[in-house]
Amino acid sequence: MNISQAISKRIILLCYEKNITIYELSKRSGVPKTTIKDIISGRSKNPSVLSIEKLAIGFSISIGEFWNHEIFSYR
């Protein structure tokens, strides 16, 4: 698994955990729905740190909490 795949899975997991849709995440974070879908689908291979930070805010977590998950401890 590469980093873009891990980010995609983390977003999907957080949507499930927080019980929010991509549309709701878009409204909360200010990240366009199409951008979120591109990240999740893998079309966006290099999501910006700013987008990740905005998504974390949309999930009501810190950016540190976003990255602090076992999914990012692959080798």
PyMOL Python script that loads the backbone (N, CA, C, O; Angstrom):
from pymol import cmd

cmd.read_pdbstr("""\
ATOM      1  N   MET A   1       0.852  -1.175   0.000  1.00  0.00           N
ATOM      2  CA  MET A   1       0.000   0.000   0.000  1.00  0.00           C
ATOM      3  C   MET A   1       0.897   1.236   0.000  1.00  0.00           C
ATOM      4  O   MET A   1       1.847   1.323   0.777  1.00  0.00           O
ATOM      5  N   ASN A   2       0.589   2.185  -0.871  1.00  0.00           N
ATOM      6  CA  ASN A   2       1.348   3.434  -0.896  1.00  0.00           C
ATOM      7  C   ASN A   2       0.602   4.500  -0.087  1.00  0.00           C
ATOM      8  O   ASN A   2      -0.490   4.258   0.426  1.00  0.00           O
ATOM      9  N   ILE A   3       1.212   5.677   0.013  1.00  0.00           N
ATOM     10  CA  ILE A   3       0.655   6.721   0.865  1.00  0.00           C
ATOM     11  C   ILE A   3      -0.704   7.213   0.378  1.00  0.00           C
ATOM     12  O   ILE A   3      -1.582   7.482   1.198  1.00  0.00           O
ATOM     13  N   SER A   4      -0.902   7.337  -0.934  1.00  0.00           N
ATOM     14  CA  SER A   4      -2.203   7.821  -1.421  1.00  0.00           C
ATOM     15  C   SER A   4      -3.301   6.799  -1.132  1.00  0.00           C
ATOM     16  O   SER A   4      -4.438   7.176  -0.847  1.00  0.00           O
ATOM     17  N   GLN A   5      -2.970   5.520  -1.203  1.00  0.00           N
ATOM     18  CA  GLN A   5      -3.947   4.477  -0.858  1.00  0.00           C
ATOM     19  C   GLN A   5      -4.267   4.512   0.631  1.00  0.00           C
ATOM     20  O   GLN A   5      -5.416   4.323   1.030  1.00  0.00           O
ATOM     21  N   ALA A   6      -3.252   4.754   1.449  1.00  0.00           N
ATOM     22  CA  ALA A   6      -3.462   4.825   2.897  1.00  0.00           C
ATOM     23  C   ALA A   6      -4.333   6.031   3.259  1.00  0.00           C
ATOM     24  O   ALA A   6      -5.213   5.929   4.114  1.00  0.00           O
ATOM     25  N   ILE A   7      -4.088   7.167   2.610  1.00  0.00           N
ATOM     26  CA  ILE A   7      -4.909   8.364   2.852  1.00  0.00           C
ATOM     27  C   ILE A   7      -6.356   8.079   2.463  1.00  0.00           C
ATOM     28  O   ILE A   7      -7.279   8.434   3.196  1.00  0.00           O
ATOM     29  N   SER A   8      -6.552   7.447   1.325  1.00  0.00           N
ATOM     30  CA  SER A   8      -7.893   7.091   0.868  1.00  0.00           C
ATOM     31  C   SER A   8      -8.604   6.220   1.894  1.00  0.00           C
ATOM     32  O   SER A   8      -9.748   6.488   2.261  1.00  0.00           O
ATOM     33  N   LYS A   9      -7.928   5.189   2.348  1.00  0.00           N
ATOM     34  CA  LYS A   9      -8.540   4.283   3.334  1.00  0.00           C
ATOM     35  C   LYS A   9      -8.829   4.996   4.646  1.00  0.00           C
ATOM     36  O   LYS A   9      -9.845   4.730   5.288  1.00  0.00           O
ATOM     37  N   ARG A  10      -7.938   5.903   5.048  1.00  0.00           N
ATOM     38  CA  ARG A  10      -8.151   6.639   6.292  1.00  0.00           C
ATOM     39  C   ARG A  10      -9.401   7.522   6.187  1.00  0.00           C
ATOM     40  O   ARG A  10     -10.189   7.597   7.130  1.00  0.00           O
ATOM     41  N   ILE A  11      -9.577   8.182   5.054  1.00  0.00           N
ATOM     42  CA  ILE A  11     -10.767   9.017   4.859  1.00  0.00           C
ATOM     43  C   ILE A  11     -12.027   8.157   4.913  1.00  0.00           C
ATOM     44  O   ILE A  11     -13.006   8.527   5.562  1.00  0.00           O
ATOM     45  N   ILE A  12     -12.006   7.033   4.246  1.00  0.00           N
ATOM     46  CA  ILE A  12     -13.160   6.128   4.254  1.00  0.00           C
ATOM     47  C   ILE A  12     -13.458   5.645   5.672  1.00  0.00           C
ATOM     48  O   ILE A  12     -14.616   5.614   6.088  1.00  0.00           O
ATOM     49  N   LEU A  13     -12.418   5.269   6.411  1.00  0.00           N
ATOM     50  CA  LEU A  13     -12.610   4.820   7.791  1.00  0.00           C
ATOM     51  C   LEU A  13     -13.193   5.918   8.667  1.00  0.00           C
ATOM     52  O   LEU A  13     -14.094   5.669   9.468  1.00  0.00           O
ATOM     53  N   LEU A  14     -12.680   7.127   8.515  1.00  0.00           N
ATOM     54  CA  LEU A  14     -13.188   8.233   9.325  1.00  0.00           C
ATOM     55  C   LEU A  14     -14.631   8.576   8.976  1.00  0.00           C
ATOM     56  O   LEU A  14     -15.422   8.898   9.862  1.00  0.00           O
ATOM     57  N   CYS A  15     -14.978   8.511   7.700  1.00  0.00           N
ATOM     58  CA  CYS A  15     -16.377   8.741   7.314  1.00  0.00           C
ATOM     59  C   CYS A  15     -17.277   7.704   7.986  1.00  0.00           C
ATOM     60  O   CYS A  15     -18.356   8.031   8.480  1.00  0.00           O
ATOM     61  N   TYR A  16     -16.824   6.463   7.999  1.00  0.00           N
ATOM     62  CA  TYR A  16     -17.593   5.395   8.640  1.00  0.00           C
ATOM     63  C   TYR A  16     -17.688   5.630  10.148  1.00  0.00           C
ATOM     64  O   TYR A  16     -18.773   5.561  10.726  1.00  0.00           O
ATOM     65  N   GLU A  17     -16.541   5.909  10.783  1.00  0.00           N
ATOM     66  CA  GLU A  17     -16.504   6.116  12.236  1.00  0.00           C
ATOM     67  C   GLU A  17     -17.353   7.316  12.662  1.00  0.00           C
ATOM     68  O   GLU A  17     -18.047   7.267  13.678  1.00  0.00           O
ATOM     69  N   LYS A  18     -17.291   8.389  11.879  1.00  0.00           N
ATOM     70  CA  LYS A  18     -18.013   9.611  12.224  1.00  0.00           C
ATOM     71  C   LYS A  18     -19.428   9.631  11.652  1.00  0.00           C
ATOM     72  O   LYS A  18     -20.205  10.550  11.912  1.00  0.00           O
ATOM     73  N   ASN A  19     -19.752   8.596  10.865  1.00  0.00           N
ATOM     74  CA  ASN A  19     -21.076   8.458  10.253  1.00  0.00           C
ATOM     75  C   ASN A  19     -21.440   9.695   9.418  1.00  0.00           C
ATOM     76  O   ASN A  19     -22.518  10.270   9.564  1.00  0.00           O
ATOM     77  N   ILE A  20     -20.508  10.083   8.542  1.00  0.00           N
ATOM     78  CA  ILE A  20     -20.783  11.207   7.651  1.00  0.00           C
ATOM     79  C   ILE A  20     -20.511  10.805   6.196  1.00  0.00           C
ATOM     80  O   ILE A  20     -19.674   9.946   5.916  1.00  0.00           O
ATOM     81  N   THR A  21     -21.223  11.433   5.308  1.00  0.00           N
ATOM     82  CA  THR A  21     -21.060  11.161   3.882  1.00  0.00           C
ATOM     83  C   THR A  21     -19.956  12.056   3.308  1.00  0.00           C
ATOM     84  O   THR A  21     -19.502  13.000   3.954  1.00  0.00           O
ATOM     85  N   ILE A  22     -19.543  11.740   2.094  1.00  0.00           N
ATOM     86  CA  ILE A  22     -18.578  12.574   1.387  1.00  0.00           C
ATOM     87  C   ILE A  22     -19.145  13.988   1.218  1.00  0.00           C
ATOM     88  O   ILE A  22     -18.427  14.976   1.370  1.00  0.00           O
ATOM     89  N   TYR A  23     -20.423  14.069   0.907  1.00  0.00           N
ATOM     90  CA  TYR A  23     -21.076  15.375   0.746  1.00  0.00           C
ATOM     91  C   TYR A  23     -20.993  16.178   2.049  1.00  0.00           C
ATOM     92  O   TYR A  23     -20.644  17.358   2.034  1.00  0.00           O
ATOM     93  N   GLU A  24     -21.315  15.534   3.167  1.00  0.00           N
ATOM     94  CA  GLU A  24     -21.253  16.221   4.465  1.00  0.00           C
ATOM     95  C   GLU A  24     -19.821  16.613   4.803  1.00  0.00           C
ATOM     96  O   GLU A  24     -19.581  17.704   5.320  1.00  0.00           O
ATOM     97  N   LEU A  25     -18.873  15.735   4.516  1.00  0.00           N
ATOM     98  CA  LEU A  25     -17.467  16.050   4.762  1.00  0.00           C
ATOM     99  C   LEU A  25     -17.043  17.258   3.934  1.00  0.00           C
ATOM    100  O   LEU A  25     -16.311  18.121   4.420  1.00  0.00           O
ATOM    101  N   SER A  26     -17.491  17.321   2.711  1.00  0.00           N
ATOM    102  CA  SER A  26     -17.191  18.452   1.840  1.00  0.00           C
ATOM    103  C   SER A  26     -17.728  19.753   2.433  1.00  0.00           C
ATOM    104  O   SER A  26     -17.025  20.763   2.457  1.00  0.00           O
ATOM    105  N   LYS A  27     -18.959  19.730   2.905  1.00  0.00           N
ATOM    106  CA  LYS A  27     -19.558  20.921   3.514  1.00  0.00           C
ATOM    107  C   LYS A  27     -18.798  21.341   4.761  1.00  0.00           C
ATOM    108  O   LYS A  27     -18.554  22.529   4.970  1.00  0.00           O
ATOM    109  N   ARG A  28     -18.425  20.380   5.587  1.00  0.00           N
ATOM    110  CA  ARG A  28     -17.745  20.692   6.844  1.00  0.00           C
ATOM    111  C   ARG A  28     -16.311  21.177   6.635  1.00  0.00           C
ATOM    112  O   ARG A  28     -15.823  22.030   7.377  1.00  0.00           O
ATOM    113  N   SER A  29     -15.647  20.633   5.631  1.00  0.00           N
ATOM    114  CA  SER A  29     -14.221  20.906   5.446  1.00  0.00           C
ATOM    115  C   SER A  29     -13.923  22.023   4.455  1.00  0.00           C
ATOM    116  O   SER A  29     -12.868  22.654   4.525  1.00  0.00           O
ATOM    117  N   GLY A  30     -14.845  22.268   3.538  1.00  0.00           N
ATOM    118  CA  GLY A  30     -14.583  23.230   2.484  1.00  0.00           C
ATOM    119  C   GLY A  30     -13.800  22.648   1.317  1.00  0.00           C
ATOM    120  O   GLY A  30     -13.454  23.369   0.381  1.00  0.00           O
ATOM    121  N   VAL A  31     -13.520  21.357   1.364  1.00  0.00           N
ATOM    122  CA  VAL A  31     -12.845  20.679   0.258  1.00  0.00           C
ATOM    123  C   VAL A  31     -13.925  20.232  -0.722  1.00  0.00           C
ATOM    124  O   VAL A  31     -14.882  19.570  -0.320  1.00  0.00           O
ATOM    125  N   PRO A  32     -13.788  20.584  -2.005  1.00  0.00           N
ATOM    126  CA  PRO A  32     -14.821  20.190  -2.965  1.00  0.00           C
ATOM    127  C   PRO A  32     -15.054  18.676  -2.989  1.00  0.00           C
ATOM    128  O   PRO A  32     -14.127  17.877  -2.866  1.00  0.00           O
ATOM    129  N   LYS A  33     -16.317  18.323  -3.152  1.00  0.00           N
ATOM    130  CA  LYS A  33     -16.698  16.905  -3.187  1.00  0.00           C
ATOM    131  C   LYS A  33     -15.900  16.152  -4.259  1.00  0.00           C
ATOM    132  O   LYS A  33     -15.481  15.015  -4.041  1.00  0.00           O
ATOM    133  N   THR A  34     -15.694  16.781  -5.401  1.00  0.00           N
ATOM    134  CA  THR A  34     -14.943  16.127  -6.478  1.00  0.00           C
ATOM    135  C   THR A  34     -13.498  15.852  -6.064  1.00  0.00           C
ATOM    136  O   THR A  34     -12.929  14.827  -6.438  1.00  0.00           O
ATOM    137  N   THR A  35     -12.910  16.756  -5.298  1.00  0.00           N
ATOM    138  CA  THR A  35     -11.536  16.554  -4.813  1.00  0.00           C
ATOM    139  C   THR A  35     -11.482  15.373  -3.853  1.00  0.00           C
ATOM    140  O   THR A  35     -10.576  14.542  -3.934  1.00  0.00           O
ATOM    141  N   ILE A  36     -12.447  15.299  -2.950  1.00  0.00           N
ATOM    142  CA  ILE A  36     -12.493  14.178  -2.004  1.00  0.00           C
ATOM    143  C   ILE A  36     -12.665  12.870  -2.762  1.00  0.00           C
ATOM    144  O   ILE A  36     -11.988  11.886  -2.463  1.00  0.00           O
ATOM    145  N   LYS A  37     -13.562  12.851  -3.734  1.00  0.00           N
ATOM    146  CA  LYS A  37     -13.776  11.641  -4.530  1.00  0.00           C
ATOM    147  C   LYS A  37     -12.519  11.261  -5.306  1.00  0.00           C
ATOM    148  O   LYS A  37     -12.204  10.078  -5.434  1.00  0.00           O
ATOM    149  N   ASP A  38     -11.797  12.256  -5.826  1.00  0.00           N
ATOM    150  CA  ASP A  38     -10.547  11.980  -6.544  1.00  0.00           C
ATOM    151  C   ASP A  38      -9.499  11.376  -5.611  1.00  0.00           C
ATOM    152  O   ASP A  38      -8.768  10.470  -6.010  1.00  0.00           O
ATOM    153  N   ILE A  39      -9.421  11.863  -4.386  1.00  0.00           N
ATOM    154  CA  ILE A  39      -8.478  11.305  -3.410  1.00  0.00           C
ATOM    155  C   ILE A  39      -8.851   9.864  -3.090  1.00  0.00           C
ATOM    156  O   ILE A  39      -7.994   8.980  -3.091  1.00  0.00           O
ATOM    157  N   ILE A  40     -10.127   9.628  -2.818  1.00  0.00           N
ATOM    158  CA  ILE A  40     -10.586   8.289  -2.448  1.00  0.00           C
ATOM    159  C   ILE A  40     -10.410   7.295  -3.589  1.00  0.00           C
ATOM    160  O   ILE A  40     -10.023   6.148  -3.366  1.00  0.00           O
ATOM    161  N   SER A  41     -10.695   7.737  -4.807  1.00  0.00           N
ATOM    162  CA  SER A  41     -10.612   6.824  -5.957  1.00  0.00           C
ATOM    163  C   SER A  41      -9.178   6.575  -6.417  1.00  0.00           C
ATOM    164  O   SER A  41      -8.921   5.633  -7.167  1.00  0.00           O
ATOM    165  N   GLY A  42      -8.253   7.407  -5.974  1.00  0.00           N
ATOM    166  CA  GLY A  42      -6.868   7.254  -6.399  1.00  0.00           C
ATOM    167  C   GLY A  42      -6.495   8.107  -7.593  1.00  0.00           C
ATOM    168  O   GLY A  42      -5.342   8.096  -8.025  1.00  0.00           O
ATOM    169  N   ARG A  43      -7.455   8.851  -8.137  1.00  0.00           N
ATOM    170  CA  ARG A  43      -7.134   9.749  -9.255  1.00  0.00           C
ATOM    171  C   ARG A  43      -6.183  10.856  -8.816  1.00  0.00           C
ATOM    172  O   ARG A  43      -5.358  11.320  -9.603  1.00  0.00           O
ATOM    173  N   SER A  44      -6.299  11.276  -7.566  1.00  0.00           N
ATOM    174  CA  SER A  44      -5.379  12.261  -7.002  1.00  0.00           C
ATOM    175  C   SER A  44      -4.277  11.499  -6.283  1.00  0.00           C
ATOM    176  O   SER A  44      -4.484  11.002  -5.176  1.00  0.00           O
ATOM    177  N   LYS A  45      -3.126  11.406  -6.897  1.00  0.00           N
ATOM    178  CA  LYS A  45      -2.017  10.620  -6.339  1.00  0.00           C
ATOM    179  C   LYS A  45      -1.246  11.357  -5.255  1.00  0.00           C
ATOM    180  O   LYS A  45      -0.504  10.744  -4.488  1.00  0.00           O
ATOM    181  N   ASN A  46      -1.421  12.675  -5.193  1.00  0.00           N
ATOM    182  CA  ASN A  46      -0.639  13.470  -4.257  1.00  0.00           C
ATOM    183  C   ASN A  46      -1.499  14.573  -3.637  1.00  0.00           C
ATOM    184  O   ASN A  46      -1.330  15.747  -3.966  1.00  0.00           O
ATOM    185  N   PRO A  47      -2.427  14.200  -2.737  1.00  0.00           N
ATOM    186  CA  PRO A  47      -3.271  15.229  -2.123  1.00  0.00           C
ATOM    187  C   PRO A  47      -2.425  16.199  -1.300  1.00  0.00           C
ATOM    188  O   PRO A  47      -1.462  15.801  -0.645  1.00  0.00           O
ATOM    189  N   SER A  48      -2.794  17.453  -1.343  1.00  0.00           N
ATOM    190  CA  SER A  48      -2.006  18.470  -0.634  1.00  0.00           C
ATOM    191  C   SER A  48      -2.194  18.356   0.874  1.00  0.00           C
ATOM    192  O   SER A  48      -3.208  17.863   1.369  1.00  0.00           O
ATOM    193  N   VAL A  49      -1.184  18.830   1.574  1.00  0.00           N
ATOM    194  CA  VAL A  49      -1.258  18.866   3.038  1.00  0.00           C
ATOM    195  C   VAL A  49      -2.405  19.764   3.473  1.00  0.00           C
ATOM    196  O   VAL A  49      -3.078  19.475   4.462  1.00  0.00           O
ATOM    197  N   LEU A  50      -2.633  20.843   2.747  1.00  0.00           N
ATOM    198  CA  LEU A  50      -3.739  21.745   3.068  1.00  0.00           C
ATOM    199  C   LEU A  50      -5.084  21.029   2.949  1.00  0.00           C
ATOM    200  O   LEU A  50      -5.963  21.219   3.790  1.00  0.00           O
ATOM    201  N   SER A  51      -5.250  20.208   1.909  1.00  0.00           N
ATOM    202  CA  SER A  51      -6.498  19.444   1.763  1.00  0.00           C
ATOM    203  C   SER A  51      -6.668  18.464   2.918  1.00  0.00           C
ATOM    204  O   SER A  51      -7.763  18.327   3.464  1.00  0.00           O
ATOM    205  N   ILE A  52      -5.584  17.784   3.288  1.00  0.00           N
ATOM    206  CA  ILE A  52      -5.651  16.835   4.412  1.00  0.00           C
ATOM    207  C   ILE A  52      -5.992  17.574   5.701  1.00  0.00           C
ATOM    208  O   ILE A  52      -6.786  17.089   6.506  1.00  0.00           O
ATOM    209  N   GLU A  53      -5.398  18.737   5.895  1.00  0.00           N
ATOM    210  CA  GLU A  53      -5.688  19.529   7.095  1.00  0.00           C
ATOM    211  C   GLU A  53      -7.158  19.947   7.121  1.00  0.00           C
ATOM    212  O   GLU A  53      -7.808  19.858   8.162  1.00  0.00           O
ATOM    213  N   LYS A  54      -7.679  20.397   5.992  1.00  0.00           N
ATOM    214  CA  LYS A  54      -9.085  20.788   5.922  1.00  0.00           C
ATOM    215  C   LYS A  54     -10.003  19.591   6.170  1.00  0.00           C
ATOM    216  O   LYS A  54     -11.028  19.722   6.839  1.00  0.00           O
ATOM    217  N   LEU A  55      -9.639  18.433   5.636  1.00  0.00           N
ATOM    218  CA  LEU A  55     -10.442  17.233   5.879  1.00  0.00           C
ATOM    219  C   LEU A  55     -10.436  16.872   7.358  1.00  0.00           C
ATOM    220  O   LEU A  55     -11.470  16.510   7.919  1.00  0.00           O
ATOM    221  N   ALA A  56      -9.265  16.972   7.990  1.00  0.00           N
ATOM    222  CA  ALA A  56      -9.186  16.695   9.428  1.00  0.00           C
ATOM    223  C   ALA A  56     -10.122  17.627  10.196  1.00  0.00           C
ATOM    224  O   ALA A  56     -10.829  17.190  11.104  1.00  0.00           O
ATOM    225  N   ILE A  57     -10.126  18.900   9.834  1.00  0.00           N
ATOM    226  CA  ILE A  57     -11.031  19.858  10.478  1.00  0.00           C
ATOM    227  C   ILE A  57     -12.481  19.436  10.241  1.00  0.00           C
ATOM    228  O   ILE A  57     -13.313  19.525  11.144  1.00  0.00           O
ATOM    229  N   GLY A  58     -12.778  18.976   9.026  1.00  0.00           N
ATOM    230  CA  GLY A  58     -14.126  18.497   8.721  1.00  0.00           C
ATOM    231  C   GLY A  58     -14.537  17.301   9.562  1.00  0.00           C
ATOM    232  O   GLY A  58     -15.714  17.115   9.871  1.00  0.00           O
ATOM    233  N   PHE A  59     -13.543  16.489   9.931  1.00  0.00           N
ATOM    234  CA  PHE A  59     -13.807  15.344  10.802  1.00  0.00           C
ATOM    235  C   PHE A  59     -13.786  15.729  12.280  1.00  0.00           C
ATOM    236  O   PHE A  59     -14.034  14.887  13.142  1.00  0.00           O
ATOM    237  N   SER A  60     -13.494  16.985  12.574  1.00  0.00           N
ATOM    238  CA  SER A  60     -13.354  17.499  13.955  1.00  0.00           C
ATOM    239  C   SER A  60     -12.223  16.807  14.700  1.00  0.00           C
ATOM    240  O   SER A  60     -12.343  16.478  15.880  1.00  0.00           O
ATOM    241  N   ILE A  61     -11.114  16.592  13.979  1.00  0.00           N
ATOM    242  CA  ILE A  61      -9.914  16.031  14.592  1.00  0.00           C
ATOM    243  C   ILE A  61      -8.733  16.898  14.170  1.00  0.00           C
ATOM    244  O   ILE A  61      -8.830  17.693  13.235  1.00  0.00           O
ATOM    245  N   SER A  62      -7.613  16.731  14.878  1.00  0.00           N
ATOM    246  CA  SER A  62      -6.401  17.452  14.493  1.00  0.00           C
ATOM    247  C   SER A  62      -5.727  16.714  13.334  1.00  0.00           C
ATOM    248  O   SER A  62      -6.026  15.551  13.066  1.00  0.00           O
ATOM    249  N   ILE A  63      -4.829  17.398  12.665  1.00  0.00           N
ATOM    250  CA  ILE A  63      -4.109  16.737  11.581  1.00  0.00           C
ATOM    251  C   ILE A  63      -3.233  15.616  12.150  1.00  0.00           C
ATOM    252  O   ILE A  63      -3.005  14.605  11.485  1.00  0.00           O
ATOM    253  N   GLY A  64      -2.749  15.797  13.372  1.00  0.00           N
ATOM    254  CA  GLY A  64      -1.983  14.739  14.036  1.00  0.00           C
ATOM    255  C   GLY A  64      -2.823  13.490  14.246  1.00  0.00           C
ATOM    256  O   GLY A  64      -2.341  12.372  14.063  1.00  0.00           O
ATOM    257  N   GLU A  65      -4.073  13.681  14.630  1.00  0.00           N
ATOM    258  CA  GLU A  65      -4.974  12.542  14.808  1.00  0.00           C
ATOM    259  C   GLU A  65      -5.256  11.852  13.473  1.00  0.00           C
ATOM    260  O   GLU A  65      -5.419  10.633  13.420  1.00  0.00           O
ATOM    261  N   PHE A  66      -5.312  12.636  12.402  1.00  0.00           N
ATOM    262  CA  PHE A  66      -5.526  12.027  11.094  1.00  0.00           C
ATOM    263  C   PHE A  66      -4.390  11.068  10.774  1.00  0.00           C
ATOM    264  O   PHE A  66      -4.623   9.938  10.345  1.00  0.00           O
ATOM    265  N   TRP A  67      -3.152  11.526  10.985  1.00  0.00           N
ATOM    266  CA  TRP A  67      -1.987  10.707  10.631  1.00  0.00           C
ATOM    267  C   TRP A  67      -1.696   9.619  11.657  1.00  0.00           C
ATOM    268  O   TRP A  67      -1.005   8.648  11.346  1.00  0.00           O
ATOM    269  N   ASN A  68      -2.209   9.765  12.869  1.00  0.00           N
ATOM    270  CA  ASN A  68      -1.907   8.808  13.940  1.00  0.00           C
ATOM    271  C   ASN A  68      -2.822   7.589  13.844  1.00  0.00           C
ATOM    272  O   ASN A  68      -3.756   7.432  14.631  1.00  0.00           O
ATOM    273  N   HIS A  69      -2.541   6.742  12.878  1.00  0.00           N
ATOM    274  CA  HIS A  69      -3.325   5.534  12.680  1.00  0.00           C
ATOM    275  C   HIS A  69      -2.414   4.447  12.140  1.00  0.00           C
ATOM    276  O   HIS A  69      -1.468   4.727  11.403  1.00  0.00           O
ATOM    277  N   GLU A  70      -2.696   3.223  12.505  1.00  0.00           N
ATOM    278  CA  GLU A  70      -1.854   2.095  12.088  1.00  0.00           C
ATOM    279  C   GLU A  70      -1.750   1.944  10.569  1.00  0.00           C
ATOM    280  O   GLU A  70      -0.796   1.343  10.073  1.00  0.00           O
ATOM    281  N   ILE A  71      -2.704   2.473   9.841  1.00  0.00           N
ATOM    282  CA  ILE A  71      -2.679   2.368   8.386  1.00  0.00           C
ATOM    283  C   ILE A  71      -1.436   3.045   7.795  1.00  0.00           C
ATOM    284  O   ILE A  71      -0.998   2.692   6.700  1.00  0.00           O
ATOM    285  N   PHE A  72      -0.871   4.020   8.521  1.00  0.00           N
ATOM    286  CA  PHE A  72       0.307   4.723   8.037  1.00  0.00           C
ATOM    287  C   PHE A  72       1.615   4.109   8.541  1.00  0.00           C
ATOM    288  O   PHE A  72       2.684   4.678   8.323  1.00  0.00           O
ATOM    289  N   SER A  73       1.544   2.971   9.204  1.00  0.00           N
ATOM    290  CA  SER A  73       2.771   2.334   9.704  1.00  0.00           C
ATOM    291  C   SER A  73       3.154   1.120   8.843  1.00  0.00           C
ATOM    292  O   SER A  73       3.661   0.120   9.350  1.00  0.00           O
ATOM    293  N   TYR A  74       2.907   1.228   7.563  1.00  0.00           N
ATOM    294  CA  TYR A  74       3.276   0.153   6.624  1.00  0.00           C
ATOM    295  C   TYR A  74       4.746   0.281   6.245  1.00  0.00           C
ATOM    296  O   TYR A  74       5.362   1.328   6.440  1.00  0.00           O
ATOM    297  N   ARG A  75       5.285  -0.778   5.712  1.00  0.00           N
ATOM    298  CA  ARG A  75       6.675  -0.756   5.216  1.00  0.00           C
ATOM    299  C   ARG A  75       6.762  -1.502   3.933  1.00  0.00           C
ATOM    300  O   ARG A  75       7.841  -1.603   3.349  1.00  0.00           O
TER     301      ARG A  75
END
""", "prot")
cmd.dss("prot")
cmd.show_as("cartoon", "prot")
cmd.util.cbc("prot")
cmd.orient("prot")
